[in-house]
């Protein structure tokens, strides 16, 4: 496919060689390029189609290598990457060793800050602004934040500080009324009311045309009065931040004009841009939530090329919906991820018992705790890496005065293509450290359904259930009633694991059997409290302990301590994801990268068997 204008761009400075008409055409080429490439690699499509003109305007009006542009959340940075010399990287987007789908400072000088989770950009930007002042530097700092991210508690805390300090910042609000799913909450409704006031936007635009520069101060006062009449108590300006907008986020000349004005200001400014998520590709415009993050698809029909089999998230949602029919106390809580956590069906069946609180994980957990205290059965479904934000709430609000609250920890373990910010390799460690918490790790969809049913039908304290993205592997049994079980007998070496790592252990055992090595597989289901694993259960004194978790504080280290207390000192190979942040790649590639795949497990078992016992 030919890209006449894109072919002329090597750096953002090359944009200045294009005429206004060519810039408009360039935006169309960028959209075509994105649809073409993401249809083959998968990735975040809709959010990037919606931010094309805004990204081009930013690249034109700022020096993205020197000025600090912070995209929040980072999945909307594809156009920025394309304009900053990384076009070739799109062939390897989100693949192992390839270009990340999020801003990564080590990838390019044009990426100002790590971004994978929402709502951090304004805090980081204000920190940079304070550093700029203290170090006597001179550059612009521009956080670009979505309307759903703006509702996050961290963003609100940062805006409060920005208004107090008055450090010059240019906050760009990319308002498309969507997170992954439609934005929810009072702030979303407030922004919607602003979007629905075309009279204000028309009046302001006409005033700019009709009033000369010498009446600028008078015009400013009049506009503030008009704004006060049409949009009472604009809360941004009440925080001490100059509000500019709303502006059409697809009007490139107007965007450039307002950015130039913002650069001249000596106080913080928020520019409110109205954009359309998925713009320019009809399938994405009509269903932006489907094309938020999508696998490979056919451009013409919009149909995905990979058929998704029923997975853990689907099982969770279906089981919860079924259980809610028999128990009116059951409620579902999530933080802006109803589709990803499998809760769309629940939300449609029980709309009054479904609560999406927006990007506010801390609030979600504590609200669920309040529900549990008053006799409800809340189930709080949040991705593993997003639940990290609510660690204090789990300790302070859930565990100290415990009631029956279920944390459904989706995307636990290795997730894959989203890279360092999205690998769920910490939850087993941080959840197992909390007194009174019960932690389960189902290895199959049936085990997830079984344990969810059991804990919702019984009383007790808080429970966390960690499960991965995707569906069943080789193991499909349901042993959710047994804290620890032997799923394969053997006499030479024991493979000890939990969760879906059992699938790698099964493959390793098959490979070892071909070499005449008999491998026993012991699977943990309950991770906290740890089951009493006696030497007899493990059968052998050679153990390969494998987990998809960081090593420090892991379940494995806790087991090793328990063995020592029992006076049992086996020869152990402990395989973990290691002390590292994991890059993009398929789950299998990451298994191999970490050394926890089937081949690595089999290799570790062979080394244990062939080592001299006195070494």
N, C-alpha and C positions, 0 to 999 in steps of 0.2 A: 504494500500500500504506500502511495506517495504522499509525503508531507512537505509541501513546498516551503512553507514558512518555518515549520519546526526544523527543517534541515539547515536553516540559516542561523540557528541559535546554538551557540556553544557556551555562553555565559549569560547571566541576566542583563549585562550591559548591552548585549546585542538586540534586546527589545527596543532600545531607543532608536535603532535604525529602521524601525517599521513605521509606516504611516498609521493614522487612526483607523483607516479602513482595513489595513492589513492586520492591525491588532485585533479587530473584531473577528476577522476571518481566522486568525490564529486560535482564538478561543474555540471555534468550531473544530479545528484540527486537533486541539488538545483533547476535546471530548471524544472524538473518533479514535484517537490514539489510546485513550484510557479504556474505552469499551473493547477495542481490539485486543489489547494486551491482557487485560484482566479476565477476558473471556477464556484466555488460554492458561493463565497462572492462578486465577482466583485472587481474591483480595477485597479491599473495601472500595466499592464502586460508587454508590449513591452519594455519599458525603463528598467525594472528590468532584463528581460532576457538578455539584451545587456550588463549589467554591472556586470555579475556574477564573471568572472575571476578577474576583477579589484577590486571588493569588497573583494574577498578572499585574493588577494595580499595585500591590505591595512590592513586587519585584521591580516595577518601574519607579516607584517613589522612594524606595529605601535601598541602601547598600546591604544586601542580605548577608554578605560576608563579614561586615563590620557591625551594622545595626543588629540588634538581637530580636529575631522574630520567633516567638514561642507558640507553636501550634498545639492547641488543647481542644479535644483530645487528639493525639498524634496521628490517628488514622486519616485525618483530613489533609495530610501533608504531601500527597502524591504529586500534585501540580507543582508545589514548591520544589520537590525533588527533580521533577522534569525540567523546570526552568533553571535549576542550579547545576546543570552539567551532568545529570545522572540518567540520561535517557537510556543508555545501554543497559543500565541496571534493571530496567523493567523486564528484561528477558529472564532474570533470576529472582524476581520479586518474591520475598518470603520463602525462599528455598535455602537449603543448607549451603552456607558459604556465599549466599547472594545478598541482595539489597533488602534491608529491613522495610517493613511496611509502616514504620514509625520513625520519628526523628531520632537520630543517633549522632551525637557530636563527634564520635570517633569515625563516623562514616564520611562526614563533610564539615568544613568550616561554616557552611551555611545553616547547619542545624545547631540551634542555640542551647538546647536542653533536652534531656531524656523525657519522652512523653509516651505513655502507653495507657495510663489511667487518667481519669478526668479530674478537672478542677484544680490542678496544681500550677497553672501557668501564671496567674496573677501574683501568687506568692513568690514564685521564682523571679518574676519580672521586677517586683518591688525590691527583692534582695539585690538584683543587678543594679537597679536605680540607686540604691543606697551606696553600693560599691562604686558606681560611676561618680557620685558626688564626693565620696571620701578620697577617691584616688585621682580626682581632677580630670576625668575623661569626658569625652563629648561624643555621644552616639545615641541613637533612638532605640527605645525598647518597646516592643509591640507584642503583647499577648493576644492571640487570636482564639477566642473561646466560643464554644457553641452554647445555645440557650439552655440545653439540658445540663451542661457542665457548669454553667453560671449558677445554677440552683444548688450545686454542691456546697456543703458547709464550709469547706476550705476556701472556696472562691468568695463566699460571703465574708468570711473573716478577713481575707486579703483586701477586698474592696473597702471594708470598714477602716483598715489601716491606711490604705491609699488615700482615702478621703481625709484622714487625720493628718497625714504627713505632707500631703500636697506635692510629693515627688512627681515630676513630669513623666507620665506614661501615656501611651496611646493604646487603650484597650479596644479591640475590635470584637464586637458581638456578632457572630455569624448565626443569625436566627432563622432556622428552617423548621421550627416547631417539632423537631424530632431529636431523639437520642438514637438508640438502636430502634426503639419503638417510639410512638408519639410521646412528646414530653408531657409530664403531668405536674400538678402542683400549682400553688397560688402564683408563683413567679411566671410560670408558663402562661397562665390565664392573663396576668398583667401584660405580658408582652403581646399576647394575642389581641388584647384591647387596643394596644398601640397600633398593631398592624391593621386593625379594622377602622382606623381613623384617617382615611384618605384626605379628609378635609384639611387636617393639619399639614399633611405632606404637600398638598397642592398649594395651600396658602403660603407656606414657607418658600416653595419654589418660585411662585409668582412674585413674592416680595423681593426675592433676590434679583429678579429681572427688572423690576419696576423702580427700585430705590437705588439711588446713586451711592457711591462710596462715602460721601460726606455726611450721609445720614446713617452711617453704620451703627453708632452708639445708640441712636434713637431706635433704629430697627431692632437692635438686640433687646432693648427693654420691651418693645412691643411684642416681639416673639415670645419672650418669657411670660408676658401677661396672657397671650393667646394660648400658649402651651398649658398654662395653669388652668385656663377655662376648659380646654378640650381634654387634657390629660391631667386631672387633679393629682397633686402630690407626687409628681414623677420621682420615684424613690431614689434613682441614681443621683439626681442633682441634690436631693436632700442629704445625701452622704458626702457632699462636697466635691463631686466629680461632674465636670461639664459634659452634658449629654448632647450628642449630635445625631440627628436622625429623626425618624427612620429614613434610610436611604435604600434605593433599589440596588441590591447586591449584584445585579447583572448589568448595571449601567456603568460601563467602564469609564467614560469621561467624567461622570459625576463622582464616581469613587475616587478617581485621581484628584479631583478638585477638593474633595473633603479631606483626603489624606494630607494634601499640601497645607490646608488650613490647620489641621491638627498638629502638624510638625512645628508650626509657628507658636504654639501655645506654651506657656510656662507653668501650666498646672495639669493635673491628670484629666484625660478626656476619654469618654466612651463613645465609640461610633457604632450605632445600631444599624446593621445591614440585614435586610430581608432577602433571603435566598430560597431557592426551590431545591430540595434534596432530590438528586437523581436527574437534574435538568438536562435535556437534550437527548435522552434515550428513553423512549416511551415506556418500555417495560419497567425501567427503574423509577421513572416519575410516578407511574401508577401504583407501584408497590415498593416504595423506598425501603421498608423494613426488610423485605426479602433480599434486596440488593445492597444492604448495608455491608455485610461481609458475605461473600458468595464464592462458591467453588466454580470450577470451569463451567462455561455455559455456551449454548448456541446463540449467536447474536441475533439471528433472524427471529427465532421463536421465543428467545429468552429462557428456554428450558435448561436446567442444569444437566451436565453430562454424566455426573456421578449420581447414582441412585442411593440415597441415604437409607440404610437399613435402620430398623427400630433400635434405638439406643438407650442408654441409661437415663437421659433426661426425659425421653418419652415415657419410659417405664415409671419414673418418679411421678410425672404429671398424671398419668392414667391411674396409678395406684392411689394417689392422693385424692383425686376426684371421686373414685369409687368409695374410698373410706369416708369421705365427707358426706356421702349420701346417707350413711348410717349414724353419723355423729355430727350434730349441728355445732359442736364446739370447735371443730377443725376449721382453721383459717390459713390462708397462704399469704405470705409477705415476700416481696422481692424489691430490688433496688434497680429499676429501669431495665430489667431483663426478663420480662414475662415469656417471650418466645424462646430465648436461649435456654431457660430453665425448664421448659416443657409445661408452662402454666397457662398457656392460651386457653386450652379446654376448660381448666378449672375456672378461669376468669369469666368465661362465657356461661358456665353452668351455675356458678355461685358468685355473681358479681358483687354481692353485698358482703361476701366473706373473703374477697380478694383485695389486697392492698399493695399497689405499686407506689412507692414513696419517692421515685425519681432517684437520681444519683446521690444517695444518702445512706450508705451502708451503716454508719454509726447509728443514725436515727432508726433504721430498719430493725436492728438488733435490739435496741433498748425499747422501742415501741412493742416489739414482740414479747419482750420480758414483761412489760406492763400488762399485755393481754393475758399472759400466762398467770400472772399474779391474781387476776380477777376471774380465773376459772376457765378461760378458753384454752384451746389446744393449737397454738400457733406453730406453723412450719415456715421457717425463714430460709428461702432458697437464694443463695448468692455464690458466685464463682469463687473458687479458692483464693485467687490472687486479689480479688476485691474484698474478700472477708478480712484480709490482713488489716484493712483500715479500721476494723471494728474490734480489734484485739482488746483494747481497754474496756469496751462495753461488754464483751463476753465475760471478762473477769469481774468487773465492778457491778454490772447491772444484771447479769445472768447467773453467775456461779456463786457469789457470796451468799445470797438468799435464794436458794435454788427452787425452781418449779419446773414442770414438764414443758420444755421448749425444745423444738427440733431444729437443728441447723443442718440444712441440706447443702452440703459443700460440693457443688458441681465443679467440673473441670479440674479435679484433683490429679496430681501427678503431671506427667509430661503432656503438654497440649499441642506443641508443634509450631506452626508457621508464624505466630505472632511474636515469638522470640522472648527476650529476657524479661519483659514486664508481665508475661502471661503464663509462665510455667508454674504449676501448682505444686512446688516441691518443698513448701514450708509448712503446710497446714498440719501434717501429722506431728511435727515438732511442736508448733505453738499450741495446738489444741490438747495434746497429751500432757502438757505442762500445767494445766489448770485443774486445781483440786475439785473433785466432785463431778467432773465431766466424764461422760461415757462416750467412747469413740469407736465406731465400727467402720470396717472397710470391706464392703461387698465386692466379690470377684465376678459376679454375673448379674444380669438384669433381674433374674428370679431372686437372688439373694437380696438385692436392693428392695424389691417388692416385699419380700418376707420380713425384713427387719423394720421397714417403715410401718407395716401393718402391726407388728408386735409392739413397737414403742408407742404408737398412737392409741393402742388399746390398754395400755398399762400406765400406772402412775409412777412417779419418781422425779429425779432431777433432770438437768439438761442433757441432751444427747446430740452428738454430731455424727453425721453419716457422710463419709468422703467417697466420691465415686468419679470416674473419669469422663471425659468427652468420648463419644463414640458408643459402640455396642459390644456385644459378647465376642470373645475369642474362642479358643479351644475349650475352655472351661465354661460349662453352662448349668452346672448343678446348683442346688440350693441347700447350703449347709449353714444357713443363717442362725439356726438354733444351737450351733456348737461353736464355742469360743476358739477352739483350735481343732483341726482335723487332719488326718492322714489321707491324702487323696491318691497317693501311689506308694506301694510298698517297695522297699529296696534295702540293701544290706551294706553297700560300700560307702555311700556318702548321702548326707541329707541336704536337700535344697529347702531352705526355710524362707517363706515369703508371705506377702499379704496383698489383697486387692488383685488387680489385673496382672500383676507381675507373675501370678501363677501360670499365665499363658506362656511366658518366656521360660519358666521353669519346666513346663511340660515339654516344650520343644527341646530344651537342653537335655532332659531325661531320655528322650527318644534318641538324640544324637549319641549320648553316652552308652545307651544300650547297644548300639551298633558296634561300639568299641569294647563290649564285654563288661561294662561298668554298670552296676545296679544302683540306681538313684532312688531314694525315698523322698517324697515331697510332702512337707508339712506346711499347712496353710493357716495363718492366723486370721480370724474374723474380727475378734475383739482386740483392739489396740490399747484401750484403756477402760478398766484396769487390765493390765497384762495378765493373761492366763498363766497358771502355774505350770510351766513347761519343765517337766522332769526329764532326766536323761533317757528314761525308758521310752518316752514319747518320740524322742529324736532318733533313737535306735543306734545311731553311729556316733563316733567321736570326731567325725570330720563333717563340718557344716559349712555350706555356702549360704550366707544370709544376704538376701537381695531385696532392695526396696527403692522405689522411685521418689527419693527424698534426700535432702541434704544430710550429711553425716552427723554434724554436731547436734546433740540432743535428740537424735533419731530414735525410732522404735528399736533399731538394732543395738544402739549403744545401751539402751535400757535393758534389753534382753541379756547382753553381755554382763552387765552389772548383776542381774538376777542369777545368772549361771555362777558367777563368782561367789555370791552369797550362799549358794547351794553346795559349794565345793566342787562343782562340775567345771572342768577346764578342758573343753574340747579344742581341737585345732579348727580355726574359723577363718574363712575369707569373707569379709564384709564388703559387699558391693553396693554403692550408692551413686547418686548423681554427682557427688564431689563438691568441693568448695569452689563453686563457679556459678556464674549466671549463664543460662543456656541460650544459644542463638536460635535463629529461625531454622526450620527443617521439619521433615516428617517425623512422626513419633518414632518410627523404626530407626531413622537416621540418628535421632537423638539417643535412643537406647544404645546404639553402637558407639556413638561419640562418648557417652558416659561410661561405657563398659558394663552395662547391665542387661544387654540383650542375651538371647539364647546362646550364642557362640561364646560370649564372655563368661556366662555362667558355667557352661560345659568346660571351658578352659580352666577356670578356677577350680572346678571339681577335680579335674585330672591332675593339676599341680598338687592339690592337697593329698591325693592318693599316692602320687609318686615321690613326694618329698620324704626324705629320711626322717623317721620319728624323733631322732635326737638332734635335729637341726633347730 
